[in-house]
Amino acid sequence: MSIRLNSSALLLLFAAVLTSPAIAQDKASNQGEANRPTFVTGDLGSINASSQASLHASAKSALQLVLNEQYEADGREEMIVTKVIEDKIGGHHIRFEQKLNGLPVAGTGMVIHADIHGSVFAVNGDFVPSGDLPLKPDLSAIEAFGLNDIKGTKNGKPELSYVLGSDGIGHLAWKATFEYINEEGPQRDIVFVDASTGKIAARHPQILYARKLNTQDCQQRTRRCKTVSRSSNVINTSDLAINSAHNYAIATYNYYLNNHGRDSIDDKGMTLKSRVHFGLNYNNAFWDGSQMTYGDGDGVNFIPLSQDADVVAHELTHGVTERSSGLIYQNESGALSEAWSDIFGAMVDRQEGATGADIWFIGEDIYTPMIPGDALRNMADPAAFGDYDYYPTRYMGGADNGGVHWNSGIANLAFKLLVTGGTHPRGETSVNVTPIGFDAAADIFYAANIGCLTPSSNFATARYCTAIFAGSNEAAVNLAWDAVGVPNHPPIQLQNDVATAPKDGEIGDIQYYLLSGVNSGETVTCTTSCDNGDADLYLRFNGLAETNPNSGLNECGSYSTNSNESCTTGAASSDGSTLNAAVHGFSAYTNLSLTCTISSNNGGSCPLLDLGSSCTSNSQCCSDKCKGKPGSKTCK
């Protein structure tokens, strides 16, 4: 949890059954990060659950086939089973972590999904192919970190690791933990520095602004806190802040055990450690990976932060997420982490007696004690407190770790509408969501966190993951995401210089397209053809194209007052780049087609074979990639 001060208000920003869908054909959906499909669906093999050994082996085999075909794996990557989840009707969901050359690959993780019969119908996650990644560092750790002015004190010995970088590409990197204090309080980040270039590849914040218990009194200090209770039962001392931290931790434990069969944060009986009365007038609370910490507040903006059930449950849910999906606390994955914590904070608050509109207020019991009726966030109307509630207009800047708190309102509102039904509170869409109630909605969102989301998941993946765990409520789940504008349009794979089939779009719709195999020095020109409406076009290499005319990340954009747009990228910086195109409906349109053409670095169209063409060697393909089984290779 994190509290932020700004010019308008002090905002507490908490930091941190299944049925196999009918699918006519395999479908790869790439969210635009360096040739990494986010999910693949279809007939993807089978698993054998007769024993643990056979389950692990068959799951690994099924996954490897998908990785080879869709993720450009070459067999040098090592996938390790970390968790097997059996759902309520006998389906299996198997999580994998990735290693390369014996080193972990931070920010990655894969999940395969099989139905009760063992048929694998989906694979999702984040993966880094070995490709041309170096085996050894060019820079020592001292040299790499010495090239950067990194805030804080480095703790521990740097380690070599691979990482899925913030640019969506794999890096061999030195990683180290840095600790510092900023205006929000204590911080701890794992920083990854590319071992060849010395540039920062990624930064993973660890402090997320959380039935064995250990409740401690810090006596307004920041260290040497003393244990006041290890009781597994509710306590009643003369100190309300101590009582609340301890008792609401028990309430959160009981909620997860009774509703989801989970034994504490790690599902292995982890001790719930809480530090109370932290610092002097400290307007904050946070989960740091092992324990909860609560300040007392200054009495004006906050009273002791442990005195609200949804605050405590929110923070402890960050621990659940850390040990399940591992959502990275930045950008869209961080916003999902915040939303899931708000959602289960609300569920515990409801368990503890909250009713009506009060269920959807976060932090209402501890924020501005002299002002009645306010709260920190409103899940039912996020914009009421300055948060975003509509995906097409989400925050896309760098502040707030990429909008982890502000954008959480999008998923919060989707959950609220799924519970109660209804429409968007500000009329951003006219979708009327079918209500399914608290328990059914919470089951779906919990299952998605445990059995589908991965560290770098985004909103589109969250939609997909909640839908596959929705069972008979799948239509309602999709309506909830429709209502907040999260697209249900899987990216369309383009072929070089081939027009797409005509497609319709409503106002606000975003359709993504992918063109793989753009090599270094090559440019791409994309053109839309449509005689009605107003559809705008945006292009970007190796990253999700932003539907924002002011984006500094896009290669180009074309946004006239009609639907006939055209723009040309600059030269691709590396071989095997993926062009990401986005068509945004400024107004509704019908029968729009898109054509993207690769131009070689001498200005001509590629004379070689297009994607999907039969081939025998890499040199025959425009993409320089000829893969597949002997006798049936195609250009990839």
C-alpha positions in Angstrom: 0.0 0.0 0.0 1.2 3.5 -0.7 0.0 6.9 0.3 0.7 9.7 -2.1 0.4 13.4 -1.4 -0.7 15.7 -4.2 -1.9 19.2 -4.6 -5.6 18.3 -4.4 -5.7 15.5 -1.8 -3.9 12.9 0.2 -4.6 9.7 -1.6 -4.1 6.3 -0.1 -3.0 4.1 -3.0 -2.8 0.6 -1.8 0.3 -0.8 -3.3 0.8 -3.3 -3.2 -16.7 -24.5 -13.2 -14.3 -24.3 -16.0 -15.4 -25.6 -19.4 -13.3 -26.0 -22.5 -14.4 -23.3 -25.0 -15.5 -24.3 -28.4 -12.8 -23.3 -30.8 -12.9 -23.9 -34.5 -9.2 -23.3 -35.1 -6.0 -22.5 -33.3 -5.8 -18.9 -32.5 -2.6 -17.1 -31.3 -3.1 -13.7 -29.7 -0.1 -11.5 -29.2 -0.3 -8.5 -27.0 2.6 -6.9 -28.9 5.7 -7.6 -26.9 8.6 -8.9 -29.0 6.9 -11.8 -30.8 5.4 -13.1 -27.5 1.8 -14.4 -27.9 0.0 -13.8 -24.7 -2.3 -16.7 -25.2 -2.9 -19.5 -27.6 -6.1 -21.5 -27.9 -7.2 -24.6 -29.8 -6.4 -28.3 -29.8 -3.0 -28.2 -28.2 -2.4 -31.8 -27.2 -3.2 -33.7 -24.0 -1.9 -34.4 -20.6 -1.8 -37.7 -18.6 -2.9 -37.1 -15.0 -2.5 -40.7 -13.9 0.5 -39.8 -11.7 2.4 -36.7 -10.7 5.4 -37.8 -12.8 3.3 -38.5 -15.9 1.3 -35.3 -15.4 4.5 -33.2 -15.2 6.1 -34.9 -18.2 3.0 -34.8 -20.4 2.3 -31.1 -19.5 5.9 -30.2 -20.3 5.7 -32.0 -23.6 2.4 -30.3 -24.6 3.8 -26.9 -23.6 7.0 -27.5 -25.6 5.1 -28.1 -28.8 3.3 -24.8 -28.4 6.5 -22.9 -27.5 8.2 -24.3 -30.6 5.4 -23.4 -32.9 4.2 -20.1 -31.5 6.9 -18.7 -29.2 10.0 -19.3 -31.4 11.5 -21.7 -28.8 14.5 -23.7 -30.0 14.6 -26.3 -27.2 17.4 -24.7 -25.1 14.9 -23.1 -22.8 14.0 -25.1 -19.6 10.5 -25.1 -18.4 9.9 -26.2 -14.8 6.5 -27.1 -13.2 5.9 -25.0 -10.1 2.3 -25.6 -9.4 -0.6 -27.9 -10.4 -4.2 -26.7 -9.8 -7.2 -29.0 -10.2 -10.4 -27.0 -10.7 -13.8 -27.9 -9.4 -14.8 -30.1 -12.3 -11.5 -32.0 -12.7 -9.6 -29.7 -15.2 -5.9 -29.0 -14.6 -4.0 -25.8 -14.8 -0.2 -26.2 -14.7 2.2 -23.4 -14.0 5.8 -23.3 -15.3 8.7 -21.1 -14.6 11.4 -20.6 -17.2 15.2 -20.9 -17.1 17.8 -20.2 -19.7 21.3 -21.7 -19.5 20.6 -22.6 -15.9 19.6 -19.0 -15.0 16.1 -17.9 -14.0 14.2 -15.6 -16.4 12.5 -13.0 -14.3 9.1 -11.6 -15.5 8.1 -14.8 -17.3 5.9 -17.7 -16.6 3.6 -20.0 -18.6 0.3 -21.8 -17.8 -1.3 -24.6 -19.7 -5.0 -25.4 -19.3 -6.5 -28.9 -19.8 -10.1 -30.0 -19.4 -11.4 -33.0 -17.4 -10.5 -35.3 -20.3 -6.9 -34.1 -20.4 -7.3 -32.1 -23.6 -5.1 -29.0 -23.6 -7.3 -26.1 -24.9 -5.2 -23.1 -23.9 -1.7 -21.9 -23.1 -0.9 -18.4 -21.8 1.9 -16.5 -20.3 5.1 -14.7 -20.9 8.2 -16.4 -22.5 11.6 -15.3 -23.7 13.1 -17.5 -26.5 16.8 -18.1 -26.2 17.4 -16.7 -29.7 20.7 -14.8 -29.8 20.8 -14.0 -26.1 24.3 -14.0 -24.8 25.6 -16.9 -22.6 28.1 -14.7 -20.7 28.2 -11.1 -19.6 30.3 -8.6 -21.4 30.3 -6.4 -18.4 31.1 -7.3 -14.8 28.5 -6.4 -12.2 30.6 -3.5 -10.9 30.9 -2.1 -14.5 27.2 -2.6 -15.3 25.9 -0.9 -12.1 28.7 1.7 -12.3 27.2 3.0 -15.6 23.9 4.0 -13.8 23.0 6.4 -11.1 20.6 4.1 -9.2 18.8 5.5 -6.2 19.3 3.8 -2.9 21.7 1.4 -1.3 22.6 -1.9 -3.0 22.1 -4.9 -0.7 23.6 -8.3 -1.2 25.7 -9.6 -4.0 24.6 -9.0 -7.6 23.5 -12.1 -9.4 23.3 -13.0 -13.1 19.8 -13.5 -14.5 17.8 -13.3 -17.6 14.8 -10.9 -17.5 11.9 -10.0 -19.7 12.8 -6.3 -20.0 10.4 -3.3 -19.9 11.0 -3.1 -23.7 9.4 -6.5 -24.0 12.6 -8.2 -25.0 14.8 -10.7 -23.2 18.1 -9.6 -21.6 21.0 -11.2 -19.9 21.4 -8.9 -16.9 22.9 -8.4 -13.5 20.3 -8.0 -10.8 20.6 -6.5 -7.4 18.3 -5.2 -4.7 18.3 -1.5 -3.9 16.6 0.0 -0.8 15.7 3.6 -0.3 13.1 5.9 1.2 11.0 8.3 -0.8 7.9 10.4 0.0 5.8 7.2 0.1 8.1 5.5 2.6 10.5 2.6 2.5 11.1 1.1 -0.9 12.9 -2.0 -2.2 13.4 -2.6 -5.9 15.1 -5.4 -7.8 17.0 -3.6 -10.6 18.2 -5.5 -13.7 21.0 -4.0 -15.7 21.8 -5.4 -19.2 25.1 -7.3 -18.9 26.2 -6.2 -22.4 25.0 -2.6 -22.8 24.9 -1.4 -19.1 21.4 0.0 -19.6 18.6 -0.7 -17.1 16.5 -3.5 -18.5 13.9 -3.7 -15.9 13.0 -2.6 -12.4 10.7 -4.7 -10.2 9.3 -3.0 -7.1 9.0 -5.3 -4.1 7.2 -3.2 -1.5 3.5 -3.2 -2.4 1.7 -0.4 -0.9 -0.8 -6.9 3.9 -2.9 -19.2 10.8 0.0 -18.3 12.5 0.3 -14.7 13.6 3.0 -12.5 14.9 1.7 -9.0 15.7 4.3 -6.4 16.8 4.2 -3.0 18.3 6.9 -0.6 16.8 6.0 2.1 19.4 6.4 4.8 16.7 9.8 3.6 15.7 10.9 2.0 12.4 12.8 -0.9 13.9 13.1 -3.1 17.0 9.4 -3.8 17.0 8.3 -6.0 19.9 5.9 -9.0 19.6 2.7 -8.4 21.5 0.7 -11.4 20.4 1.2 -14.7 18.6 -2.3 -15.9 19.4 -4.3 -17.6 16.6 -7.5 -16.2 18.2 -9.1 -12.8 18.2 -7.5 -10.5 20.8 -9.0 -7.6 22.8 -6.3 -5.4 24.3 -6.6 -1.7 25.2 -4.9 -0.8 21.9 -7.4 -0.6 19.0 -4.7 -0.4 16.3 -3.0 -3.6 17.6 -6.4 -5.4 17.9 -7.4 -4.4 14.4 -4.2 -5.5 12.7 -4.3 -8.9 14.4 -8.0 -9.5 14.2 -8.4 -8.4 10.6 -5.5 -10.6 9.6 -7.4 -13.5 11.1 -10.5 -12.4 9.2 -8.6 -12.3 5.9 -7.1 -15.8 6.7 -10.6 -17.1 7.4 -12.0 -15.6 4.2 -9.4 -17.3 2.0 -9.7 -20.6 3.9 -13.4 -20.8 4.0 -14.1 -19.5 0.5 -11.2 -20.7 -1.6 -9.5 -23.4 0.5 -6.3 -21.4 0.8 -4.1 -21.8 3.9 -2.6 -18.4 4.4 -0.7 -16.2 1.9 1.4 -19.0 0.5 -1.2 -21.7 0.9 1.2 -23.5 3.3 0.3 -21.9 6.6 2.6 -18.9 6.4 2.7 -16.8 9.6 0.9 -13.5 9.2 3.3 -10.9 10.6 2.0 -7.4 11.3 4.0 -4.4 12.5 1.8 -1.7 14.1 2.5 1.9 15.2 5.3 2.2 12.6 7.0 5.5 12.6 5.8 8.9 13.9 2.5 10.1 12.3 3.2 7.7 9.4 0.5 8.1 6.7 1.1 4.7 5.1 0.9 1.0 5.1 2.7 -1.6 3.0 3.4 -5.2 2.3 7.1 -5.8 1.8 7.1 -9.4 0.7 7.1 -11.0 4.2 5.1 -8.8 6.5 2.6 -6.0 6.9 3.4 -2.6 8.2 0.9 0.0 9.4 1.5 3.6 10.3 -0.7 5.5 12.8 -1.5 8.4 10.5 -1.3 12.0 11.5 -4.9 12.2 12.9 -6.0 14.6 10.2 -5.5 12.7 6.9 -5.5 9.2 8.5 -6.0 7.4 11.7 -4.2 4.1 12.4 -4.3 2.4 9.0 -4.9 -1.1 10.5 -8.3 -0.1 11.6 -10.1 -0.9 8.4 -10.7 -4.5 7.3 -10.4 -3.7 3.5 -7.0 -2.1 4.1 -5.6 -5.2 5.9 -7.1 -7.6 3.4 -5.9 -5.5 0.5 -2.3 -5.7 1.7 -2.4 -9.4 2.5 -3.8 -10.1 -0.9 -0.7 -8.6 -2.4 1.0 -11.5 -0.7 -1.4 -14.0 -2.3 -0.7 -12.5 -5.7 3.0 -12.5 -5.1 2.9 -16.2 -4.5 0.4 -17.0 -7.3 0.5 -15.0 -10.5 3.4 -12.9 -9.4 2.1 -9.8 -11.2 4.9 -7.3 -11.6 4.1 -4.1 -9.8 4.2 -1.7 -12.8 2.0 -0.7 -15.8 -1.0 -2.9 -16.5 0.2 -5.9 -14.5 0.6 -3.6 -11.5 -2.9 -2.2 -12.0 -4.3 -5.7 -12.0 -2.4 -6.4 -8.8 -3.9 -3.3 -7.2 -7.4 -4.2 -8.4 -7.2 -7.8 -7.2 -6.2 -6.5 -3.8 -9.1 -4.0 -3.8 -11.5 -6.7 -4.9 -10.6 -9.1 -2.1 -10.4 -6.3 0.4 -14.0 -5.6 -0.4 -14.9 -9.2 0.0 -13.4 -9.4 3.5 -15.0 -6.0 4.4 -18.3 -7.5 3.4 -17.6 -10.6 5.5 -16.9 -8.3 8.4 -20.3 -6.5 8.1 -20.0 -3.9 5.4 -23.2 -3.5 3.4 -24.5 -1.6 0.5 -22.4 1.2 -1.0 -19.9 0.8 1.9 -18.6 -2.5 0.4 -17.2 -0.6 -2.6 -15.4 2.1 -0.6 -11.8 1.4 0.1 -10.2 2.8 3.3 -13.4 4.6 4.3 -12.8 3.8 8.0 -9.3 5.4 8.3 -9.3 8.2 5.8 -9.9 11.9 6.9 -11.6 11.1 10.2 -13.1 14.6 10.4 -14.8 14.4 7.0 -17.8 12.0 6.9 -18.7 10.0 3.8 -15.5 10.0 2.0 -13.0 7.2 1.1 -9.8 6.5 -0.7 -11.3 4.7 -3.7 -14.8 3.9 -4.9 -14.9 0.6 -6.9 -18.5 1.4 -8.0 -17.5 4.8 -9.5 -13.7 5.0 -9.7 -13.7 8.4 -11.4 -15.3 9.9 -8.3 -11.9 9.9 -6.6 -9.8 10.5 -9.7 -9.2 7.0 -10.9 -9.6 5.7 -14.4 -12.6 3.5 -15.2 -12.5 3.1 -19.0 -9.7 1.2 -20.8 -9.4 3.3 -24.0 -8.8 6.4 -21.9 -6.5 4.8 -19.3 -3.4 6.5 -17.9 -0.4 5.7 -20.1 2.3 7.8 -18.5 5.2 6.8 -16.3 4.1 8.2 -12.9 2.6 5.9 -10.2 4.7 3.0 -11.6 2.8 3.4 -14.9 -0.6 4.0 -13.3 -0.8 0.9 -11.0 -3.3 2.7 -8.7 -5.1 5.0 -11.1 -5.8 2.3 -13.7 -6.9 -0.3 -11.1 -10.4 1.3 -11.3 -10.9 -0.3 -14.7 -10.8 -3.9 -13.3 -12.5 -2.8 -10.0 -15.5 -1.5 -11.9 -15.6 -4.6 -14.1 -15.8 -6.8 -10.9 -18.4 -4.5 -9.3 -20.7 -4.7 -12.4 -20.2 -8.4 -12.6 -21.5 -8.7 -9.0 -24.4 -6.3 -9.1 -25.1 -5.9 -12.8 -25.8 -2.6 -14.5 -24.1 -0.1 -16.7 -21.0 2.1 -16.7 -21.7 4.9 -14.1 -20.5 7.6 -16.5 -22.1 6.1 -19.6 -18.8 5.4 -21.4 -20.5 2.3 -22.8 -24.2 1.2 -23.0 -23.4 -2.4 -22.1 -25.8 -3.8 -19.5 -24.0 -6.4 -17.4 -25.8 -9.5 -16.1 -25.3 -9.8 -12.3 -23.9 -13.1 -10.9 -23.4 -12.1 -7.2 -20.4 -11.7 -4.9 -19.4 -15.3 -4.4 -19.5 -16.4 -8.0 -17.6 -13.3 -9.1 -14.9 -13.8 -6.4 -14.4 -17.4 -7.3 -13.7 -16.5 -10.9 -11.3 -13.7 -10.1 -9.5 -15.8 -7.5 -9.1 -18.7 -9.9 -7.7 -16.4 -12.6 -5.1 -15.1 -10.2 -4.1 -18.6 -9.0 -4.4 -20.5 -12.3 -3.9 -18.2 -15.3 -2.4 -14.7 -14.8 1.4 -14.5 -15.1 3.9 -11.8 -14.1 3.5 -9.6 -17.1 -0.2 -10.1 -17.7 -2.2 -7.1 -19.0 -5.9 -6.2 -19.1 -6.6 -8.3 -22.2 -5.1 -11.3 -20.5 -7.1 -10.6 -17.4 -10.3 -10.7 -19.5 -9.2 -13.9 -21.1 -8.3 -15.6 -17.8 -11.5 -14.6 -16.0 -13.5 -15.8 -19.0 -12.0 -19.3 -19.1 -12.7 -19.8 -15.4 -16.3 -18.4 -15.6 -18.1 -21.6 -16.7 -21.8 -20.8 -17.3 -21.1 -17.1 -16.4 -18.7 -16.6 -19.3 -21.1 -14.3 -21.1 -21.6 -12.1 -18.0 -17.8 -11.9 -17.5 -17.3 -10.7 -21.1 -20.1 -8.1 -20.7 -18.3 -6.8 -17.6 -15.1 -6.2 -19.5 -17.0 -4.8 -22.4 -18.6 -2.3 -20.1 -15.2 -0.9 -19.1 -13.8 -1.0 -22.6 -11.3 -3.8 -22.4 -11.1 -5.2 -25.9 -12.2 -8.6 -26.8 -10.6 -8.5 -30.2 -7.6 -10.9 -30.3 -4.9 -9.5 -32.5 -5.1 -10.5 -36.1 -2.0 -12.0 -37.7 -1.1 -10.2 -40.9 0.6 -11.5 -44.0 2.9 -9.2 -45.9 1.2 -7.1 -48.6 -2.1 -9.0 -48.1 -5.3 -7.2 -47.2 -7.3 -8.4 -44.2 -10.9 -9.5 -44.5 -13.3 -6.6 -44.0 -14.1 -5.9 -40.3 -16.6 -3.7 -38.5 -16.0 -1.6 -35.4 -18.0 0.5 -32.9 -17.0 3.8 -31.5 -14.1 3.3 -29.0 -13.3 -0.2 -30.4 -9.6 -1.1 -30.7 -8.5 -3.9 -33.1 -4.9 -5.0 -32.9 -2.9 -6.5 -35.8 0.5 -8.2 -35.9 3.0 -8.5 -38.7 6.0 -10.7 -37.8 9.3 -11.1 -39.4 10.4 -7.5 -40.1 14.1 -7.4 -40.2 16.7 -4.7 -39.4 16.6 -1.8 -41.7 13.2 -2.6 -43.2 10.2 -0.3 -43.0 6.5 -1.1 -43.1 3.7 0.9 -44.7 0.2 0.2 -43.5 -3.0 1.5 -45.2 -6.6 1.2 -44.2 -9.4 1.1 -46.7 -13.0 2.0 -45.7 -15.6 4.3 -47.2 -17.4 5.2 -44.0 -16.9 6.2 -40.3 -13.7 7.4 -38.8 -11.1 4.8 -37.9 -7.5 5.9 -36.9 -4.3 3.9 -37.4 -1.3 3.6 -35.1 1.9 1.6 -35.7 4.7 0.5 -33.3 7.5 -2.1 -33.3 7.8 -4.7 -30.5 5.2 -3.2 -28.2 1.4 -2.6 -28.1 0.6 0.3 -30.3 -0.9 3.1 -28.3 -4.2 4.6 -29.6 -3.0 8.1 -28.6 -2.0 10.8 -31.1 0.5 12.1 -28.6 2.2 8.8 -27.9 6.0 9.0 -27.8 6.3 5.2 -28.3 4.5 4.7 -31.6 6.4 4.7 -34.9 3.6 6.7 -36.6 -0.1 7.5 -36.6 -2.7 8.5 -39.1 -5.9 10.1 -37.8 -7.8 12.1 -40.4 -11.6 12.6 -40.3 -12.3 9.5 -42.4 -11.3 5.8 -42.3 -8.7 5.9 -45.1 -5.4 6.1 -43.2 -1.8 5.4 -44.1 1.6 5.7 -42.4 5.1 4.3 -42.7 7.4 3.3 -39.9 11.0 4.1 -39.5 13.5 1.3 -40.0 13.3 -1.7 -37.7 16.2 -1.9 -35.3 16.6 -5.6 -35.2 15.8 -8.8 -37.2 12.7 -10.6 -36.3 10.8 -7.5 -35.2 7.0 -7.5 -34.9 5.0 -4.6 -36.2 2.0 -3.9 -34.0 -0.9 -2.0 -35.6 -3.9 -0.7 -33.9 -7.1 0.6 -35.5 -9.2 2.8 -33.2 -12.8 3.6 -33.9 -13.1 7.3 -33.4 -16.6 6.7 -34.7 -18.3 3.5 -35.9 -17.2 2.0 -39.2 -18.0 -1.1 -41.4 -16.0 -3.2 -43.9 -12.5 -1.9 -43.1 -9.5 -3.7 -44.4 -5.9 -3.2 -43.5 -2.8 -3.9 -45.7 0.8 -3.7 -44.4 3.7 -4.0 -46.7 7.3 -4.6 -45.7 9.9 -2.7 -47.7 13.5 -3.9 -47.8 16.3 -1.7 -46.7 16.9 -0.8 -50.4 13.3 0.5 -50.7 11.7 -2.5 -52.5 9.2 -5.0 -51.3 10.6 -8.3 -50.1 10.9 -10.6 -53.1 11.1 -13.7 -50.9 8.4 -16.0 -49.5 5.7 -14.6 -47.2 4.6 -16.0 -43.8 3.0 -19.4 -44.1 4.7 -20.3 -47.4 6.3 -23.7 -47.7 10.1 -23.5 -47.4 13.3 -25.5 -46.9 15.7 -22.9 -45.6 15.7 -19.6 -43.7 17.1 -17.7 -46.7 13.9 -18.4 -48.7 11.7 -16.4 -46.3 11.2 -12.7 -45.9 11.3 -13.3 -42.2 14.5 -15.3 -42.5 12.8 -18.0 -40.4 11.9 -21.4 -41.9 10.6 -23.7 -39.2 8.6 -26.9 -38.7 8.9 -30.6 -39.1 11.1 -31.9 -42.0 9.0 -31.9 -45.1 6.4 -29.5 -43.8 8.4 -26.3 -42.9 6.8 -22.9 -43.4 8.0 -19.3 -43.2 7.4 -18.1 -39.7 
